[in-house]
């Protein structure tokens, strides 16, 4: 399945997930949608791992669905 729409969509989602992962890694920023023992101003390790993992999965999806070059 070589669909360029899925390829570019996976790249965009990977970039967004990577940026959200960086956001949750910044200390001293009030992180939204946080619950649990970690204070909202501290880095959120669970959120960082989640969004970085999603970014890796999207990169793999983009590599699998990349369009072939025209010859």
Secondary structure as UniProt FT lines:
FT   HELIX           4..25
FT   TURN            27..28
FT   TURN            40..41
FT   HELIX           45..64
//
